[in-house]
Amino acid sequence: MIGVTDMATPRLIEKKSSVTKIAEAAVKAGALIIVNAAKEEVPVLTGTLRAGIHAENVDRKLNEISARIGVSKIVYARAIEYGHSKRKPKGYLRVSLYAKQDEATREIRDILKAKL
């Protein structure tokens, strides 16, 4: 015998999937605000470090969707961000995160309100 719950399950799964996709797109849009700010803030000599700043794939966990912002495969990125014995830190990622976190949050909220 099929109950109401059984009949509704495929539609609920489909709806959850579309909501998840919308939420992932919203998180990615928020992350891009911080990425773009970091690209403006980073010191540029050759442009390699600026080009390496990116938002990684959106991660899904139980009741949580997140994106990781960082720099990959550029050895000196950490030395620029945090400094070292001969160089003062130039916190381009942290500065951008703190400066743009409210704007990124608003962007995520606005996308979710518009699409859901």
C-alpha positions in Angstrom: 0.0 0.0 0.0 1.3 3.5 -0.9 0.7 6.2 1.6 0.7 10.0 1.2 4.3 10.1 2.4 5.4 7.6 -0.2 3.7 9.6 -3.0 5.2 12.9 -1.9 8.7 11.7 -1.4 9.9 11.9 -5.1 8.6 15.5 -5.3 10.2 16.4 -2.0 13.5 15.0 -3.2 13.3 16.9 -6.5 12.4 20.1 -4.6 15.3 19.6 -2.2 17.7 19.2 -5.1 16.6 22.4 -6.7 16.8 24.3 -3.4 20.3 22.9 -2.9 21.4 24.1 -6.4 20.0 27.6 -5.7 21.8 27.7 -2.3 25.0 26.6 -3.9 24.8 29.3 -6.5 24.1 31.9 -3.8 27.1 30.8 -1.8 29.3 30.9 -4.8 28.1 34.4 -5.7 28.9 35.5 -2.1 32.4 33.9 -2.3 33.1 35.7 -5.6 32.6 39.1 -3.9 35.4 38.2 -1.5 37.6 36.8 -4.3 37.2 40.0 -6.4 38.1 42.1 -3.4 41.2 40.0 -2.7 42.3 40.4 -6.3 42.1 44.1 -5.9 43.9 44.1 -2.6 46.8 41.7 -3.4 50.2 43.3 -4.3 51.0 42.7 -7.9 54.4 42.2 -9.5 53.8 39.6 -12.2 50.0 38.9 -11.7 50.5 35.3 -10.9 49.3 35.6 -7.3 46.3 37.6 -8.3 45.4 35.1 -11.0 45.6 32.2 -8.4 43.0 33.6 -6.0 39.8 31.7 -6.4 36.8 30.2 -4.7 36.9 26.4 -4.6 33.9 24.1 -5.2 31.0 24.5 -2.9 31.0 21.9 -0.1 27.8 20.4 1.1 27.5 18.9 4.6 24.4 18.2 6.7 22.5 21.5 6.8 25.5 23.5 5.6 26.8 24.8 2.3 30.1 26.5 2.1 32.8 27.6 -0.3 36.6 27.9 0.3 38.4 30.9 -0.8 42.2 30.7 -1.3 45.2 30.5 -3.5 46.5 27.2 -4.9 49.9 26.1 -6.0 51.7 29.5 -5.4 54.4 28.9 -2.9 54.9 32.5 -1.8 51.2 33.3 -1.2 51.4 32.5 2.5 54.5 34.7 2.9 52.7 37.7 1.3 49.6 37.2 3.5 51.4 36.6 6.8 54.8 38.1 6.2 58.2 36.6 7.2 61.4 37.7 8.8 62.3 40.2 6.0 58.8 41.2 4.9 55.8 42.7 6.7 52.5 40.9 6.1 50.1 42.2 3.4 46.9 40.5 4.4 45.0 40.5 1.2 42.7 37.5 1.9 41.9 38.3 5.5 41.4 42.0 4.8 39.1 41.2 2.0 37.1 38.7 4.0 36.6 41.1 6.9 35.8 44.0 4.6 33.4 42.2 2.4 31.7 39.6 4.6 28.6 41.7 5.2 28.2 42.4 1.5 28.7 38.7 0.7 26.1 37.7 3.2 23.7 40.2 1.8 24.3 38.8 -1.7 23.6 35.3 -0.6 20.4 36.4 1.3 19.2 38.4 -1.7 19.7 35.5 -4.1 17.9 33.1 -1.8 15.0 35.6 -1.3 14.6 36.1 -5.0 14.8 32.5 -6.1 13.0 30.7 -3.3 
